[in-house]
Amino acid sequence: MVAHGNTLRGLIKYVERISDKDIADLNIPTAIPMAYEFEDDMKPIRRYYLGDQEAVEKGSRGSSSAVKGKTVDDFI
């Protein structure tokens, strides 16, 4: 799926049940594919970016400390 950052934030908020406060600070790197792993019941196991980790970190600069570095399990 390709979408605007705000659309992706909405999907992530729904899937991971992230609070309004925390999702507002989530920075999604541009043009870096993101992958999810789900359990059989569609509960998210983890979310991660594909590709060069340095590029991911560079694209995520400015992320809030409230969300940066957290995993799906931190929000569910």
N, CA, C and O atoms as a Tripos MOL2 file, in Angstrom:
@<TRIPOS>MOLECULE
protein
  304   303    76     0     0
PROTEIN
NO_CHARGES

@<TRIPOS>ATOM
      1 N           0.8410   -1.1520    0.0000 N.3       1 MET1
      2 CA          0.0000    0.0000    0.0000 C.3       1 MET1
      3 C           0.9000    1.2320    0.0000 C.2       1 MET1
      4 O           1.9130    1.2800    0.6960 O.2       1 MET1
      5 N           0.5180    2.1990   -0.7740 N.am      2 VAL2
      6 CA          1.2050    3.4830   -0.7940 C.3       2 VAL2
      7 C           0.1820    4.5250   -0.3910 C.2       2 VAL2
      8 O          -0.9250    4.5570   -0.9280 O.2       2 VAL2
      9 N           0.5510    5.3840    0.5640 N.am      3 ALA3
     10 CA         -0.4050    6.3730    1.0460 C.3       3 ALA3
     11 C           0.3240    7.5480    1.6740 C.2       3 ALA3
     12 O           1.5240    7.4810    1.9410 O.2       3 ALA3
     13 N          -0.4120    8.6200    1.9050 N.am      4 HIS4
     14 CA          0.0930    9.8000    2.5980 C.3       4 HIS4
     15 C           0.3540    9.4440    4.0580 C.2       4 HIS4
     16 O          -0.3020    8.5650    4.6180 O.2       4 HIS4
     17 N           1.3110   10.1290    4.6660 N.am      5 GLY5
     18 CA          1.6730    9.8550    6.0590 C.3       5 GLY5
     19 C           0.5030    9.8800    7.0180 C.2       5 GLY5
     20 O           0.4290    9.0450    7.9190 O.2       5 GLY5
     21 N          -0.4280   10.8350    6.8430 N.am      6 ASN6
     22 CA         -1.5710   10.9150    7.7560 C.3       6 ASN6
     23 C          -2.4930    9.7110    7.6040 C.2       6 ASN6
     24 O          -3.0550    9.2300    8.5870 O.2       6 ASN6
     25 N          -2.6470    9.2290    6.3870 N.am      7 THR7
     26 CA         -3.4590    8.0320    6.1550 C.3       7 THR7
     27 C          -2.8040    6.8230    6.8110 C.2       7 THR7
     28 O          -3.4720    6.0150    7.4550 O.2       7 THR7
     29 N          -1.4950    6.7110    6.6400 N.am      8 LEU8
     30 CA         -0.7690    5.5980    7.2580 C.3       8 LEU8
     31 C          -0.8360    5.6730    8.7750 C.2       8 LEU8
     32 O          -0.9770    4.6460    9.4380 O.2       8 LEU8
     33 N          -0.7350    6.8790    9.3340 N.am      9 ARG9
     34 CA         -0.8640    7.0380   10.7760 C.3       9 ARG9
     35 C          -2.2190    6.5400   11.2600 C.2       9 ARG9
     36 O          -2.3150    5.8830   12.2960 O.2       9 ARG9
     37 N          -3.2680    6.8580   10.4990 N.am     10 GLY10
     38 CA         -4.6100    6.3960   10.8620 C.3      10 GLY10
     39 C          -4.7010    4.8860   10.8810 C.2      10 GLY10
     40 O          -5.2990    4.3070   11.7870 O.2      10 GLY10
     41 N          -4.1110    4.2440    9.8850 N.am     11 LEU11
     42 CA         -4.1170    2.7790    9.8320 C.3      11 LEU11
     43 C          -3.3060    2.1880   10.9800 C.2      11 LEU11
     44 O          -3.7380    1.2310   11.6220 O.2      11 LEU11
     45 N          -2.1380    2.7560   11.2370 N.am     12 ILE12
     46 CA         -1.2910    2.2680   12.3300 C.3      12 ILE12
     47 C          -2.0030    2.4530   13.6720 C.2      12 ILE12
     48 O          -1.9670    1.5690   14.5280 O.2      12 ILE12
     49 N          -2.6460    3.6040   13.8450 N.am     13 LYS13
     50 CA         -3.3760    3.8810   15.0830 C.3      13 LYS13
     51 C          -4.4460    2.8220   15.3250 C.2      13 LYS13
     52 O          -4.6050    2.3330   16.4430 O.2      13 LYS13
     53 N          -5.1750    2.4740   14.2740 N.am     14 TYR14
     54 CA         -6.2420    1.4850   14.3870 C.3      14 TYR14
     55 C          -5.6700    0.0910   14.6720 C.2      14 TYR14
     56 O          -6.1190   -0.5920   15.5920 O.2      14 TYR14
     57 N          -4.6820   -0.3240   13.8800 N.am     15 VAL15
     58 CA         -4.1380   -1.6770   13.9960 C.3      15 VAL15
     59 C          -3.4470   -1.8920   15.3430 C.2      15 VAL15
     60 O          -3.6020   -2.9420   15.9670 O.2      15 VAL15
     61 N          -2.6770   -0.8810   15.7890 N.am     16 GLU16
     62 CA         -1.8880   -1.0430   17.0080 C.3      16 GLU16
     63 C          -2.5550   -0.4550   18.2490 C.2      16 GLU16
     64 O          -2.0200   -0.5500   19.3540 O.2      16 GLU16
     65 N          -3.7240    0.1520   18.0610 N.am     17 ARG17
     66 CA         -4.4620    0.7650   19.1810 C.3      17 ARG17
     67 C          -3.6080    1.7930   19.9220 C.2      17 ARG17
     68 O          -3.5040    1.7650   21.1490 O.2      17 ARG17
     69 N          -3.0080    2.6870   19.1650 N.am     18 ILE18
     70 CA         -2.1620    3.7410   19.7180 C.3      18 ILE18
     71 C          -3.0490    4.9220   20.1160 C.2      18 ILE18
     72 O          -4.0110    5.2370   19.4160 O.2      18 ILE18
     73 N          -2.7340    5.5660   21.2180 N.am     19 SER19
     74 CA         -3.5240    6.6970   21.6960 C.3      19 SER19
     75 C          -3.4100    7.8900   20.7490 C.2      19 SER19
     76 O          -2.4660    7.9870   19.9640 O.2      19 SER19
     77 N          -4.3840    8.7940   20.8360 N.am     20 ASP20
     78 CA         -4.3620   10.0190   20.0310 C.3      20 ASP20
     79 C          -3.0900   10.8120   20.3000 C.2      20 ASP20
     80 O          -2.4780   11.3510   19.3780 O.2      20 ASP20
     81 N          -2.7000   10.8790   21.5580 N.am     21 LYS21
     82 CA         -1.5100   11.6430   21.9290 C.3      21 LYS21
     83 C          -0.2490   11.0640   21.2890 C.2      21 LYS21
     84 O           0.5610   11.8020   20.7290 O.2      21 LYS21
     85 N          -0.0850    9.7470   21.3710 N.am     22 ASP22
     86 CA          1.1200    9.1120   20.8450 C.3      22 ASP22
     87 C           1.1540    9.0900   19.3160 C.2      22 ASP22
     88 O           2.2200    9.2560   18.7240 O.2      22 ASP22
     89 N           0.0170    8.8900   18.6770 N.am     23 ILE23
     90 CA          0.0120    8.7950   17.2110 C.3      23 ILE23
     91 C           0.3360   10.1410   16.5760 C.2      23 ILE23
     92 O           0.8970   10.1870   15.4810 O.2      23 ILE23
     93 N          -0.0090   11.2290   17.2450 N.am     24 ALA24
     94 CA          0.2810   12.5640   16.7020 C.3      24 ALA24
     95 C           1.7730   12.8010   16.5560 C.2      24 ALA24
     96 O           2.2000   13.5980   15.7210 O.2      24 ALA24
     97 N           2.5640   12.1120   17.3620 N.am     25 ASP25
     98 CA          4.0160   12.2900   17.3320 C.3      25 ASP25
     99 C           4.7390   11.2420   16.4880 C.2      25 ASP25
    100 O           5.9620   11.2950   16.3630 O.2      25 ASP25
    101 N           4.0170   10.3060   15.9160 N.am     26 LEU26
    102 CA          4.6440    9.2520   15.1200 C.3      26 LEU26
    103 C           5.1020    9.8080   13.7790 C.2      26 LEU26
    104 O           4.3000   10.3610   13.0260 O.2      26 LEU26
    105 N           6.3720    9.6650   13.4830 N.am     27 ASN27
    106 CA          6.9320   10.1070   12.2130 C.3      27 ASN27
    107 C           7.2030    8.8750   11.3670 C.2      27 ASN27
    108 O           7.9210    7.9700   11.7930 O.2      27 ASN27
    109 N           6.6330    8.8390   10.1720 N.am     28 ILE28
    110 CA          6.8010    7.7080    9.2660 C.3      28 ILE28
    111 C           7.7600    8.1250    8.1550 C.2      28 ILE28
    112 O           7.4660    9.0650    7.4170 O.2      28 ILE28
    113 N           8.9010    7.4480    8.0210 N.am     29 PRO29
    114 CA          9.8610    7.8130    6.9810 C.3      29 PRO29
    115 C           9.2350    7.7100    5.5870 C.2      29 PRO29
    116 O           8.4480    6.8030    5.3140 O.2      29 PRO29
    117 N           9.5920    8.6390    4.7240 N.am     30 THR30
    118 CA          9.0900    8.6540    3.3520 C.3      30 THR30
    119 C           9.8500    7.6440    2.4990 C.2      30 THR30
    120 O          11.0740    7.5390    2.5790 O.2      30 THR30
    121 N           9.1090    6.9070    1.6860 N.am     31 ALA31
    122 CA          9.6610    5.9980    0.6660 C.3      31 ALA31
    123 C          10.4720    4.8460    1.2470 C.2      31 ALA31
    124 O          11.3560    4.3150    0.5750 O.2      31 ALA31
    125 N          10.1860    4.4540    2.4770 N.am     32 ILE32
    126 CA         10.8300    3.2770    3.0700 C.3      32 ILE32
    127 C           9.7240    2.2900    3.4120 C.2      32 ILE32
    128 O           8.8780    2.5810    4.2580 O.2      32 ILE32
    129 N           9.7150    1.1250    2.7660 N.am     33 PRO33
    130 CA          8.6450    0.1480    3.0040 C.3      33 PRO33
    131 C           8.5820   -0.3110    4.4600 C.2      33 PRO33
    132 O           9.6050   -0.5470    5.1040 O.2      33 PRO33
    133 N           7.3620   -0.4280    4.9510 N.am     34 MET34
    134 CA          7.1260   -0.8970    6.3060 C.3      34 MET34
    135 C           6.4030   -2.2420    6.2190 C.2      34 MET34
    136 O           5.5240   -2.4280    5.3790 O.2      34 MET34
    137 N           6.7750   -3.1590    7.0790 N.am     35 ALA35
    138 CA          6.1590   -4.4840    7.0860 C.3      35 ALA35
    139 C           5.5390   -4.7680    8.4390 C.2      35 ALA35
    140 O           6.0300   -4.3080    9.4700 O.2      35 ALA35
    141 N           4.4590   -5.5260    8.4260 N.am     36 TYR36
    142 CA          3.8160   -6.0060    9.6410 C.3      36 TYR36
    143 C           3.8450   -7.5190    9.6240 C.2      36 TYR36
    144 O           3.8010   -8.1430    8.5640 O.2      36 TYR36
    145 N           3.9190   -8.0960   10.7980 N.am     37 GLU37
    146 CA          3.6930   -9.5260   10.9820 C.3      37 GLU37
    147 C           2.4790   -9.6530   11.8840 C.2      37 GLU37
    148 O           2.3790   -8.9670   12.9020 O.2      37 GLU37
    149 N           1.5500  -10.5370   11.5080 N.am     38 PHE38
    150 CA          0.3060  -10.7180   12.2470 C.3      38 PHE38
    151 C           0.1640  -12.1590   12.7070 C.2      38 PHE38
    152 O           0.6690  -13.0830   12.0690 O.2      38 PHE38
    153 N          -0.5380  -12.3370   13.8320 N.am     39 GLU39
    154 CA         -0.9240  -13.6710   14.2700 C.3      39 GLU39
    155 C          -2.0870  -14.1310   13.3890 C.2      39 GLU39
    156 O          -2.5950  -13.3550   12.5790 O.2      39 GLU39
    157 N          -2.5050  -15.3710   13.5410 N.am     40 ASP40
    158 CA         -3.6080  -15.8990   12.7380 C.3      40 ASP40
    159 C          -4.8990  -15.1090   12.9290 C.2      40 ASP40
    160 O          -5.7140  -15.0260   12.0100 O.2      40 ASP40
    161 N          -5.0930  -14.5260   14.1210 N.am     41 ASP41
    162 CA         -6.3010  -13.7480   14.3880 C.3      41 ASP41
    163 C          -6.1350  -12.2690   14.0070 C.2      41 ASP41
    164 O          -6.9600  -11.4340   14.3780 O.2      41 ASP41
    165 N          -5.0740  -11.9540   13.2700 N.am     42 MET42
    166 CA         -4.7550  -10.6150   12.7630 C.3      42 MET42
    167 C          -4.2930   -9.6450   13.8490 C.2      42 MET42
    168 O          -4.2780   -8.4350   13.6190 O.2      42 MET42
    169 N          -3.9240  -10.1350   15.0020 N.am     43 LYS43
    170 CA         -3.3150   -9.2830   16.0230 C.3      43 LYS43
    171 C          -1.8720   -9.0250   15.5830 C.2      43 LYS43
    172 O          -1.1490   -9.9650   15.2540 O.2      43 LYS43
    173 N          -1.4440   -7.7460   15.5740 N.am     44 PRO44
    174 CA         -0.0800   -7.4700   15.1210 C.3      44 PRO44
    175 C           0.9610   -8.0160   16.0870 C.2      44 PRO44
    176 O           0.8400   -7.8830   17.3050 O.2      44 PRO44
    177 N           1.9810   -8.6290   15.5150 N.am     45 ILE45
    178 CA          3.0990   -9.1510   16.2920 C.3      45 ILE45
    179 C           4.2170   -8.1170   16.3260 C.2      45 ILE45
    180 O           4.7580   -7.8000   17.3860 O.2      45 ILE45
    181 N           4.5560   -7.5920   15.1390 N.am     46 ARG46
    182 CA          5.5790   -6.5630   15.0760 C.3      46 ARG46
    183 C           5.4720   -5.7590   13.7930 C.2      46 ARG46
    184 O           4.9110   -6.2060   12.7920 O.2      46 ARG46
    185 N           6.0270   -4.5620   13.8570 N.am     47 ARG47
    186 CA          6.0940   -3.6510   12.7100 C.3      47 ARG47
    187 C           7.5550   -3.2620   12.5470 C.2      47 ARG47
    188 O           8.2380   -2.9730   13.5290 O.2      47 ARG47
    189 N           8.0330   -3.2550   11.3130 N.am     48 TYR48
    190 CA          9.4280   -2.8870   11.0690 C.3      48 TYR48
    191 C           9.5660   -2.3420    9.6600 C.2      48 TYR48
    192 O           8.7160   -2.5680    8.7990 O.2      48 TYR48
    193 N          10.6510   -1.6240    9.4450 N.am     49 TYR49
    194 CA         10.9300   -1.0510    8.1310 C.3      49 TYR49
    195 C          11.9010   -1.9440    7.3880 C.2      49 TYR49
    196 O          12.8090   -2.5250    7.9830 O.2      49 TYR49
    197 N          11.7040   -2.0490    6.0920 N.am     50 LEU50
    198 CA         12.5730   -2.8430    5.2330 C.3      50 LEU50
    199 C          13.6810   -1.9490    4.6870 C.2      50 LEU50
    200 O          13.4730   -0.7550    4.4700 O.2      50 LEU50
    201 N          14.8380   -2.5200    4.4690 N.am     51 GLY51
    202 CA         15.9240   -1.7620    3.8630 C.3      51 GLY51
    203 C          16.9960   -1.3810    4.8560 C.2      51 GLY51
    204 O          17.0840   -1.9150    5.9620 O.2      51 GLY51
    205 N          17.8020   -0.4440    4.4210 N.am     52 ASP52
    206 CA         18.9550    0.0240    5.1690 C.3      52 ASP52
    207 C          18.5350    0.7140    6.4630 C.2      52 ASP52
    208 O          17.8060    1.7060    6.4250 O.2      52 ASP52
    209 N          18.9810    0.2060    7.5980 N.am     53 GLN53
    210 CA         18.5810    0.7410    8.8960 C.3      53 GLN53
    211 C          19.0190    2.1910    9.0680 C.2      53 GLN53
    212 O          18.3210    2.9720    9.7150 O.2      53 GLN53
    213 N          20.1610    2.5630    8.5020 N.am     54 GLU54
    214 CA         20.6330    3.9520    8.6030 C.3      54 GLU54
    215 C          19.6560    4.9000    7.8980 C.2      54 GLU54
    216 O          19.3610    5.9850    8.3990 O.2      54 GLU54
    217 N          19.1620    4.4790    6.7320 N.am     55 ALA55
    218 CA         18.1860    5.2990    6.0090 C.3      55 ALA55
    219 C          16.8830    5.4120    6.7880 C.2      55 ALA55
    220 O          16.2510    6.4690    6.7930 O.2      55 ALA55
    221 N          16.4820    4.3400    7.4390 N.am     56 VAL56
    222 CA         15.2630    4.3590    8.2600 C.3      56 VAL56
    223 C          15.4240    5.3560    9.4050 C.2      56 VAL56
    224 O          14.5370    6.1730    9.6500 O.2      56 VAL56
    225 N          16.5480    5.2890   10.0990 N.am     57 GLU57
    226 CA         16.7850    6.1970   11.2170 C.3      57 GLU57
    227 C          16.8610    7.6500   10.7510 C.2      57 GLU57
    228 O          16.3440    8.5480   11.4160 O.2      57 GLU57
    229 N          17.5020    7.8740    9.6140 N.am     58 LYS58
    230 CA         17.5880    9.2290    9.0680 C.3      58 LYS58
    231 C          16.1970    9.7450    8.7130 C.2      58 LYS58
    232 O          15.8880   10.9120    8.9580 O.2      58 LYS58
    233 N          15.3650    8.8930    8.1430 N.am     59 GLY59
    234 CA         14.0100    9.2820    7.7700 C.3      59 GLY59
    235 C          13.0920    9.4690    8.9570 C.2      59 GLY59
    236 O          12.0550   10.1230    8.8390 O.2      59 GLY59
    237 N          13.4560    8.9040   10.1070 N.am     60 SER60
    238 CA         12.6230    8.9960   11.3010 C.3      60 SER60
    239 C          13.0490   10.1160   12.2340 C.2      60 SER60
    240 O          12.4060   10.3330   13.2610 O.2      60 SER60
    241 N          14.1030   10.8220   11.9090 N.am     61 ARG61
    242 CA         14.5490   11.9070   12.8000 C.3      61 ARG61
    243 C          13.4200   12.8800   13.0290 C.2      61 ARG61
    244 O          12.6560   13.2070   12.1210 O.2      61 ARG61
    245 N          13.3310   13.3280   14.2410 N.am     62 GLY62
    246 CA         12.2470   14.2280   14.6030 C.3      62 GLY62
    247 C          11.0820   13.4990   15.2350 C.2      62 GLY62
    248 O          10.1210   14.1290   15.6770 O.2      62 GLY62
    249 N          11.1560   12.1710   15.2850 N.am     63 SER63
    250 CA         10.0900   11.4130   15.9360 C.3      63 SER63
    251 C          10.0760   11.7130   17.4210 C.2      63 SER63
    252 O          11.1120   11.9890   18.0270 O.2      63 SER63
    253 N           8.9190   11.6570   17.9800 N.am     64 SER64
    254 CA          8.7810   11.8930   19.4090 C.3      64 SER64
    255 C           9.3670   10.7320   20.1850 C.2      64 SER64
    256 O           9.2890    9.5810   19.7560 O.2      64 SER64
    257 N           9.9500   11.0400   21.3220 N.am     65 SER65
    258 CA         10.4750    9.9890   22.1910 C.3      65 SER65
    259 C           9.3500    9.1400   22.7620 C.2      65 SER65
    260 O           9.6000    8.0500   23.2770 O.2      65 SER65
    261 N           8.1040    9.6280   22.6760 N.am     66 ALA66
    262 CA          6.9690    8.8640   23.1830 C.3      66 ALA66
    263 C           6.7010    7.6330   22.3250 C.2      66 ALA66
    264 O           6.1220    6.6610   22.8100 O.2      66 ALA66
    265 N           7.1130    7.6580   21.0550 N.am     67 VAL67
    266 CA          6.8260    6.5630   20.1440 C.3      67 VAL67
    267 C           8.1050    5.9260   19.6060 C.2      67 VAL67
    268 O           8.1590    4.7120   19.4130 O.2      67 VAL67
    269 N           9.1170    6.7240   19.3670 N.am     68 LYS68
    270 CA         10.3470    6.2410   18.7400 C.3      68 LYS68
    271 C          10.9510    5.0910   19.5310 C.2      68 LYS68
    272 O          11.1210    5.1790   20.7470 O.2      68 LYS68
    273 N          11.2710    4.0220   18.8310 N.am     69 GLY69
    274 CA         11.9070    2.8820   19.4480 C.3      69 GLY69
    275 C          10.9540    1.9020   20.0980 C.2      69 GLY69
    276 O          11.3900    0.8710   20.6100 O.2      69 GLY69
    277 N           9.6630    2.1960   20.0910 N.am     70 LYS70
    278 CA          8.6980    1.2890   20.6920 C.3      70 LYS70
    279 C           8.2320    0.2600   19.6700 C.2      70 LYS70
    280 O           8.2880    0.4980   18.4630 O.2      70 LYS70
    281 N           7.7800   -0.8630   20.1570 N.am     71 THR71
    282 CA          7.2680   -1.9200   19.2990 C.3      71 THR71
    283 C           5.7560   -2.0060   19.4370 C.2      71 THR71
    284 O           5.1630   -1.3280   20.2760 O.2      71 THR71
    285 N           5.1480   -2.8210   18.6300 N.am     72 VAL72
    286 CA          3.7100   -3.0350   18.6890 C.3      72 VAL72
    287 C           3.2840   -3.4150   20.1000 C.2      72 VAL72
    288 O           2.2580   -2.9360   20.5830 O.2      72 VAL72
    289 N           4.0490   -4.2620   20.7640 N.am     73 ASP73
    290 CA          3.6990   -4.7360   22.1110 C.3      73 ASP73
    291 C           3.6200   -3.5920   23.1260 C.2      73 ASP73
    292 O           2.9150   -3.7080   24.1280 O.2      73 ASP73
    293 N           4.3300   -2.4970   22.8810 N.am     74 ASP74
    294 CA          4.2800   -1.3670   23.8100 C.3      74 ASP74
    295 C           2.9210   -0.6570   23.7820 C.2      74 ASP74
    296 O           2.5870    0.0760   24.7130 O.2      74 ASP74
    297 N           2.1490   -0.8700   22.7350 N.am     75 PHE75
    298 CA          0.8820   -0.1560   22.5820 C.3      75 PHE75
    299 C          -0.3290   -1.0450   22.7460 C.2      75 PHE75
    300 O          -1.4400   -0.5330   22.8890 O.2      75 PHE75
    301 N          -0.1640   -2.3420   22.7310 N.am     76 ILE76
    302 CA         -1.3200   -3.2440   22.7920 C.3      76 ILE76
    303 C          -1.5410   -3.7260   24.2050 C.2      76 ILE76
    304 O          -2.4690   -4.4940   24.4570 O.2      76 ILE76
@<TRIPOS>BOND
     1     1     2 1
     2     2     3 1
     3     3     4 2
     4     3     5 am
     5     5     6 1
     6     6     7 1
     7     7     8 2
     8     7     9 am
     9     9    10 1
    10    10    11 1
    11    11    12 2
    12    11    13 am
    13    13    14 1
    14    14    15 1
    15    15    16 2
    16    15    17 am
    17    17    18 1
    18    18    19 1
    19    19    20 2
    20    19    21 am
    21    21    22 1
    22    22    23 1
    23    23    24 2
    24    23    25 am
    25    25    26 1
    26    26    27 1
    27    27    28 2
    28    27    29 am
    29    29    30 1
    30    30    31 1
    31    31    32 2
    32    31    33 am
    33    33    34 1
    34    34    35 1
    35    35    36 2
    36    35    37 am
    37    37    38 1
    38    38    39 1
    39    39    40 2
    40    39    41 am
    41    41    42 1
    42    42    43 1
    43    43    44 2
    44    43    45 am
    45    45    46 1
    46    46    47 1
    47    47    48 2
    48    47    49 am
    49    49    50 1
    50    50    51 1
    51    51    52 2
    52    51    53 am
    53    53    54 1
    54    54    55 1
    55    55    56 2
    56    55    57 am
    57    57    58 1
    58    58    59 1
    59    59    60 2
    60    59    61 am
    61    61    62 1
    62    62    63 1
    63    63    64 2
    64    63    65 am
    65    65    66 1
    66    66    67 1
    67    67    68 2
    68    67    69 am
    69    69    70 1
    70    70    71 1
    71    71    72 2
    72    71    73 am
    73    73    74 1
    74    74    75 1
    75    75    76 2
    76    75    77 am
    77    77    78 1
    78    78    79 1
    79    79    80 2
    80    79    81 am
    81    81    82 1
    82    82    83 1
    83    83    84 2
    84    83    85 am
    85    85    86 1
    86    86    87 1
    87    87    88 2
    88    87    89 am
    89    89    90 1
    90    90    91 1
    91    91    92 2
    92    91    93 am
    93    93    94 1
    94    94    95 1
    95    95    96 2
    96    95    97 am
    97    97    98 1
    98    98    99 1
    99    99   100 2
   100    99   101 am
   101   101   102 1
   102   102   103 1
   103   103   104 2
   104   103   105 am
   105   105   106 1
   106   106   107 1
   107   107   108 2
   108   107   109 am
   109   109   110 1
   110   110   111 1
   111   111   112 2
   112   111   113 am
   113   113   114 1
   114   114   115 1
   115   115   116 2
   116   115   117 am
   117   117   118 1
   118   118   119 1
   119   119   120 2
   120   119   121 am
   121   121   122 1
   122   122   123 1
   123   123   124 2
   124   123   125 am
   125   125   126 1
   126   126   127 1
   127   127   128 2
   128   127   129 am
   129   129   130 1
   130   130   131 1
   131   131   132 2
   132   131   133 am
   133   133   134 1
   134   134   135 1
   135   135   136 2
   136   135   137 am
   137   137   138 1
   138   138   139 1
   139   139   140 2
   140   139   141 am
   141   141   142 1
   142   142   143 1
   143   143   144 2
   144   143   145 am
   145   145   146 1
   146   146   147 1
   147   147   148 2
   148   147   149 am
   149   149   150 1
   150   150   151 1
   151   151   152 2
   152   151   153 am
   153   153   154 1
   154   154   155 1
   155   155   156 2
   156   155   157 am
   157   157   158 1
   158   158   159 1
   159   159   160 2
   160   159   161 am
   161   161   162 1
   162   162   163 1
   163   163   164 2
   164   163   165 am
   165   165   166 1
   166   166   167 1
   167   167   168 2
   168   167   169 am
   169   169   170 1
   170   170   171 1
   171   171   172 2
   172   171   173 am
   173   173   174 1
   174   174   175 1
   175   175   176 2
   176   175   177 am
   177   177   178 1
   178   178   179 1
   179   179   180 2
   180   179   181 am
   181   181   182 1
   182   182   183 1
   183   183   184 2
   184   183   185 am
   185   185   186 1
   186   186   187 1
   187   187   188 2
   188   187   189 am
   189   189   190 1
   190   190   191 1
   191   191   192 2
   192   191   193 am
   193   193   194 1
   194   194   195 1
   195   195   196 2
   196   195   197 am
   197   197   198 1
   198   198   199 1
   199   199   200 2
   200   199   201 am
   201   201   202 1
   202   202   203 1
   203   203   204 2
   204   203   205 am
   205   205   206 1
   206   206   207 1
   207   207   208 2
   208   207   209 am
   209   209   210 1
   210   210   211 1
   211   211   212 2
   212   211   213 am
   213   213   214 1
   214   214   215 1
   215   215   216 2
   216   215   217 am
   217   217   218 1
   218   218   219 1
   219   219   220 2
   220   219   221 am
   221   221   222 1
   222   222   223 1
   223   223   224 2
   224   223   225 am
   225   225   226 1
   226   226   227 1
   227   227   228 2
   228   227   229 am
   229   229   230 1
   230   230   231 1
   231   231   232 2
   232   231   233 am
   233   233   234 1
   234   234   235 1
   235   235   236 2
   236   235   237 am
   237   237   238 1
   238   238   239 1
   239   239   240 2
   240   239   241 am
   241   241   242 1
   242   242   243 1
   243   243   244 2
   244   243   245 am
   245   245   246 1
   246   246   247 1
   247   247   248 2
   248   247   249 am
   249   249   250 1
   250   250   251 1
   251   251   252 2
   252   251   253 am
   253   253   254 1
   254   254   255 1
   255   255   256 2
   256   255   257 am
   257   257   258 1
   258   258   259 1
   259   259   260 2
   260   259   261 am
   261   261   262 1
   262   262   263 1
   263   263   264 2
   264   263   265 am
   265   265   266 1
   266   266   267 1
   267   267   268 2
   268   267   269 am
   269   269   270 1
   270   270   271 1
   271   271   272 2
   272   271   273 am
   273   273   274 1
   274   274   275 1
   275   275   276 2
   276   275   277 am
   277   277   278 1
   278   278   279 1
   279   279   280 2
   280   279   281 am
   281   281   282 1
   282   282   283 1
   283   283   284 2
   284   283   285 am
   285   285   286 1
   286   286   287 1
   287   287   288 2
   288   287   289 am
   289   289   290 1
   290   290   291 1
   291   291   292 2
   292   291   293 am
   293   293   294 1
   294   294   295 1
   295   295   296 2
   296   295   297 am
   297   297   298 1
   298   298   299 1
   299   299   300 2
   300   299   301 am
   301   301   302 1
   302   302   303 1
   303   303   304 2
@<TRIPOS>SUBSTRUCTURE
     1 MET1         2 RESIDUE 1 A MET
     2 VAL2         6 RESIDUE 1 A VAL
     3 ALA3        10 RESIDUE 1 A ALA
     4 HIS4        14 RESIDUE 1 A HIS
     5 GLY5        18 RESIDUE 1 A GLY
     6 ASN6        22 RESIDUE 1 A ASN
     7 THR7        26 RESIDUE 1 A THR
     8 LEU8        30 RESIDUE 1 A LEU
     9 ARG9        34 RESIDUE 1 A ARG
    10 GLY10       38 RESIDUE 1 A GLY
    11 LEU11       42 RESIDUE 1 A LEU
    12 ILE12       46 RESIDUE 1 A ILE
    13 LYS13       50 RESIDUE 1 A LYS
    14 TYR14       54 RESIDUE 1 A TYR
    15 VAL15       58 RESIDUE 1 A VAL
    16 GLU16       62 RESIDUE 1 A GLU
    17 ARG17       66 RESIDUE 1 A ARG
    18 ILE18       70 RESIDUE 1 A ILE
    19 SER19       74 RESIDUE 1 A SER
    20 ASP20       78 RESIDUE 1 A ASP
    21 LYS21       82 RESIDUE 1 A LYS
    22 ASP22       86 RESIDUE 1 A ASP
    23 ILE23       90 RESIDUE 1 A ILE
    24 ALA24       94 RESIDUE 1 A ALA
    25 ASP25       98 RESIDUE 1 A ASP
    26 LEU26      102 RESIDUE 1 A LEU
    27 ASN27      106 RESIDUE 1 A ASN
    28 ILE28      110 RESIDUE 1 A ILE
    29 PRO29      114 RESIDUE 1 A PRO
    30 THR30      118 RESIDUE 1 A THR
    31 ALA31      122 RESIDUE 1 A ALA
    32 ILE32      126 RESIDUE 1 A ILE
    33 PRO33      130 RESIDUE 1 A PRO
    34 MET34      134 RESIDUE 1 A MET
    35 ALA35      138 RESIDUE 1 A ALA
    36 TYR36      142 RESIDUE 1 A TYR
    37 GLU37      146 RESIDUE 1 A GLU
    38 PHE38      150 RESIDUE 1 A PHE
    39 GLU39      154 RESIDUE 1 A GLU
    40 ASP40      158 RESIDUE 1 A ASP
    41 ASP41      162 RESIDUE 1 A ASP
    42 MET42      166 RESIDUE 1 A MET
    43 LYS43      170 RESIDUE 1 A LYS
    44 PRO44      174 RESIDUE 1 A PRO
    45 ILE45      178 RESIDUE 1 A ILE
    46 ARG46      182 RESIDUE 1 A ARG
    47 ARG47      186 RESIDUE 1 A ARG
    48 TYR48      190 RESIDUE 1 A TYR
    49 TYR49      194 RESIDUE 1 A TYR
    50 LEU50      198 RESIDUE 1 A LEU
    51 GLY51      202 RESIDUE 1 A GLY
    52 ASP52      206 RESIDUE 1 A ASP
    53 GLN53      210 RESIDUE 1 A GLN
    54 GLU54      214 RESIDUE 1 A GLU
    55 ALA55      218 RESIDUE 1 A ALA
    56 VAL56      222 RESIDUE 1 A VAL
    57 GLU57      226 RESIDUE 1 A GLU
    58 LYS58      230 RESIDUE 1 A LYS
    59 GLY59      234 RESIDUE 1 A GLY
    60 SER60      238 RESIDUE 1 A SER
    61 ARG61      242 RESIDUE 1 A ARG
    62 GLY62      246 RESIDUE 1 A GLY
    63 SER63      250 RESIDUE 1 A SER
    64 SER64      254 RESIDUE 1 A SER
    65 SER65      258 RESIDUE 1 A SER
    66 ALA66      262 RESIDUE 1 A ALA
    67 VAL67      266 RESIDUE 1 A VAL
    68 LYS68      270 RESIDUE 1 A LYS
    69 GLY69      274 RESIDUE 1 A GLY
    70 LYS70      278 RESIDUE 1 A LYS
    71 THR71      282 RESIDUE 1 A THR
    72 VAL72      286 RESIDUE 1 A VAL
    73 ASP73      290 RESIDUE 1 A ASP
    74 ASP74      294 RESIDUE 1 A ASP
    75 PHE75      298 RESIDUE 1 A PHE
    76 ILE76      302 RESIDUE 1 A ILE
